[in-house]
Amino acid sequence: MNATVATTASPSEPSNGFASRPAAFSDGPLPLSLPRMVFTLLSASAFWDWARLLLIGALVEGLRRSLSKIWEKLCQSLWVTATFDFDDDAADWLMHWLSKKKVFQTARDIEVSTRGGTIDDLGENDDSDQEAEYNVVFLPSTSQTYSAWYKGHYITISRDRVTTAGSYGHAEDYLQIRMLTRSPALLRELLRDARKAYKVANEHLIEVSVAEDGDRWRRVAMQTKRPPSSVILDPGVLELVLDDARDFLSSKKWYADRGIPFRRGYLLHGAPGAGKTSMIHTIAGELGLSIYILSLTVMGLDDNNLKSLIAHLPKSCIVLMEDVDAAFTRSIKRDIVDPETQSHTHQSRASSPEDTGDSGKETQFGRVTLSGLLNALDGIAAHEGRILFATTNSYGSLDPALLRPGRLDLHIEFHLASTYQVKELFKRFYTCTPSEEGEASSNRSADDSEKTQTGSSSTNATSSASPSRSDASTMPEGISSVYPGSVHTSRVANLSATQAADLADRFAEIIPARTFSMATLQGYLMAYKTRPYAAVEEAAAWVQKKKKEKPTPAAAARMEPNGAATVAEADELPESAT
């Protein structure tokens, strides 16, 4: 008997009697879902190996960075680091100090330069009688680090060179000092000691700087100070300006209490070669100030660069603007009269056909405007504490706005040599200094002494105390000289102070007052360095020759008829000049 199995269809099954297969048994690949992918990745053993490696690496890197920061903090707490611009004054102090410590004397990798100023790392010359032409300085190399000791502390010195960006970029050097100490005060002590040593070594010198690259200063020379006795001016002129400048420098609080800008300006004008620049040199030495020469015609200088130059001046200094009358025009020959030729002739500008030509050829030159110059001198951003000296040979060509108080306060006019100046110049030339006294005594013969003491004739004195005319150097054909000189080596004038004074009186009687500049008279005496009697005897012929020389036509100059040095305050100018 066959058994019959009956199946009952569930309500969800299809009515045709065929049951549907599960999706897992369907034909084709199954799609991967995100949970399935994560499950597959986590189930792989390699994943946990890489995870452990990544975690260890992260821990090591974090520890390395932490240790690096700790070491950096430790070094910062143990080292004091300072960086200096190699062209800065502070770098000069340190280089001088390092030179005295002979830090680079035993170094095996250095740079050598002859632009070290007063530093000389070569020491004494082999030949003590011959002065070295250049000082040689040893500089740190840019690829080395040097070491030294200061007050028991270890220091390192290095030099870096950085090239600025741009097509006209230039290299800038920096000096870096590192000191192993926890006290930053030690660096200040080092700078104070270096600055003090530098000033002591250069106390007899004046720093002279000029404008460079339009907006920065560069030191170009270290000039020896000149004593006031070396500048021969009319009595009281140098003393007036020097005392006024000293009073200004000591009156900073007085200016501040009254709200007056702490600035002072002097205008030196008049005859060329009368001693304007020499007086500035002497005043800078007496006040211990550096000189910053500002030329308004330098290439690339404009109003903005001028303000930047003024802003970068030190607290106390002397700013020198020479020939300020030529700042805004340029020509081959300036329309300025020569006072020497003017004293020989009464030829006026109107009678000279050449006068009308030069002035018309003057053209605008330079990018500095008068407004920019005035703002740089006493504008809002003007520098305080400086002393301004401006020189000109043409006082009348200056704009009245430049002459008012606050810009150029004191005006001093320089004239041709007076009788007093002629005497002093002659005595300065032929009076023996203490260092020359022994040499002069050995050269002074008994016969010369007898002739000068008994009042012998000047002709005999000339033949005995001066070399013959054949000793004078003769100029070859085709070569001319203003004043022929004579060959001399160690000889000095055989004159005592009394003899020099007597000859000076005779010389002053021959030279007419207010006729020649001091530079012209000095040039004449340079031809008679060791022949004072010949200088007196031939002076009259020289004066006549100079008077016959053809004068140079030029514009009329402002000259005082009485010949005295003129000193005027700016507030004494005419109303139009204010």
Beta strands, then each sheet from edge to edge (+ up, - down):
strand 1: 79-85
strand 2: 110-113
strand 3: 137-140
strand 4: 145-150
strand 5: 153-163
strand 6: 171-180
strand 7: 205-212
strand 8: 216-224
strand 9: 264-270
strand 10: 291-293
strand 11: 318-321
strand 12: 329-330
strand 13: 363-364
strand 14: 387-392
strand 15: 410-414
strand 16: 566-569
sheet 1: 1+ 6- 5+ 4-
sheet 2: 2+ 3-
sheet 3: 8+ 7- 10- 11- 14- 9- 15- 16+
sheet 4: 12+ 13-
end
